[in-house]
């Protein structure tokens, strides 16, 4: 038992988070110039371009329909990127983790610090996207800010999922699978661009099994109406996915880093 | 609990340490002891088990058998407290390439729980000590190999550890950079730091260590003070002869106290100082030999053989 506790996280995880923040200062502008522009383009191209021909979606203008989806999608992409490419280079290429473990940090500190960092990046993305939506007049209620705790949980969830991929990845190329087989399908089919009502039952079932769907429903409800239908159910699902991914991720990463 | 004598006397005390990877016994029954203030060098060819042994102390390799204490603490259950008291310089750079020299040091100080106010003067002092002050704002990519290694050592000292662990501290450095690192390490020893290092440079061990252990195939073959080991196991002098008449020469020297070894075209004669071998060679009119003091390298090669290790 005390051997197991050797690897438990502590308050020092914050120092790992600080390290990531220091690193991030140099990348911040370039990265958000890319990621935010990309999502703003989705909003313009689909929301306003396609929206010109699709005046109403789920009882609202199309831009308003996809806007909240883009908030949680940017959060998903940020956490996923950080937990795959970012964490992989820290673990395997730059030996950053090894350096941390030769200080009085544990595997638990390193993983927790990384998870918190991924979730922080999700939060930053979501806040920026919310500002964009506000500028376009697409935010219907001040309760929209309640989406941020949802985004934080979502960030942890995709960080966990990404770390699982990182722990088993033999090289960077492996993340192509992660992106195109896991993240990308969610981006398109988790009620981000169209509602599920009226679609074939199998498609509805698949969509319900996607973790992102629950974040999208919560986000749309909160940003457009200030409240989400079945909020408790979606939060429960989101939390369940998060806990499951985190448990698997911690086990796999620990095995990868210790002999 | 009453503390035993060994806990007080030894910074590191390991017994019967073993670690296997499948059929390969990387470490196979090693006792590892380091006296307070001492410098112990683990010598060995590539793959001897040096790094695995070191990583046991750092907690990243968990031994299959044996026990390991450092500073009187059990490494298996109190790894965090152990690592708070030691500095680790790994073989390959684990410097943060995303950060500058200065950021590397203060971020790392944070891992030890040091506040900014505590770490700033210490960083200043270390940059000075390792001749890195002008480089404080540089990114890691722009540093030379020697600077990176000095920064790694500086980083390991940020929290004023009692013990410094170095895994091949000067591999890949040019002679100037190597001598600077050695010089700094000797200065640190004078200040009372205990040092544990691995190396396959015999000169490094001779320069720095008061005790060495020669390791091969996961075991220590011999252990002791470098000069004593060389004298006991090899002799005091080595005479090297190159050429084809080795066999006839050996017959000439028959009966004299020496130990011969043939490697390729070279004949090595290991003997004590003032041995009659020299006189006999001079009498026979030969001048094509080299006479030199025996070194750790001779001991090392005698013990671990001369075939390539890859």
Interface residues (C-beta under 8 A of the other chain):
Chain A: X2 X3 X6 X12 X15 X16 X18 X19 X22 X23 X26 X94 X95 X96 X98 X99 X100 X101 X102 X103 X104 X105 X106 X257 X258 X259
Chain B: X19 X21 X55 X58 X59 X60 X61 X62 X76 X77 X79 X80 X81 X83 X84 X88 X90 X92 X93 X94 X95 X96 X97 X98 X99 X103 X107 X108 X110 X111 X112 X113 X156
